[in-house]
């Protein structure tokens, strides 16, 4: 945010949202292994773009 790489906002809230998303993704994969999950790295890239605003 300071380097203007991510969209501006409350850094704590954005970090908490990202942490929740990543932990949720990993937890769901462990508990629902038969679902057709997208590759984790692609999903995390979407989290970073959507929640943090990285390109």
C-alpha positions in Angstrom: 0.0 0.0 0.0 2.8 2.4 0.9 4.5 1.5 -2.4 1.2 1.9 -4.2 1.3 -1.6 -5.5 -1.8 -2.6 -3.7 -5.0 -0.5 -3.5 -5.2 1.8 -0.5 -7.2 0.9 2.5 -6.8 -0.4 6.1 -3.8 -2.7 5.9 -4.9 -4.8 8.9 -8.4 -5.4 7.4 -7.0 -6.4 4.0 -4.4 -8.7 5.6 -7.0 -10.3 7.8 -9.3 -10.8 4.8 -6.5 -12.4 2.8 -5.5 -14.6 5.7 -9.1 -15.8 6.1 -9.4 -16.5 2.4 -6.2 -18.6 2.2 -6.9 -20.5 5.4 -10.4 -21.2 4.2 -9.2 -22.4 0.8 -6.7 -24.8 2.5 -9.2 -26.0 5.1 -11.9 -26.7 2.5 -9.4 -28.6 0.3 -8.6 -30.8 3.3 -12.2 -31.4 4.3 -13.7 -31.6 0.8 -10.9 -33.4 -1.2 -13.2 -34.8 -3.9 -14.4 -31.4 -5.1 -12.9 -30.3 -8.4 -10.7 -27.5 -6.9 -8.8 -25.2 -9.2 -5.1 -25.1 -8.7 -4.3 -23.5 -5.4 -1.7 -21.1 -6.8 -4.3 -19.8 -9.3 -6.9 -19.3 -6.6 -4.4 -17.4 -4.4 -3.6 -15.2 -7.3 -7.3 -14.4 -7.6 -7.4 -13.6 -3.9 -4.4 -11.3 -4.2 -6.0 -9.5 -7.2 -9.5 -9.3 -5.7 -8.8 -8.6 -2.0 -5.5 -6.8 -2.2 -5.6 -5.2 -5.7 -2.3 -6.6 -6.9 -2.0 -7.0 -10.7 
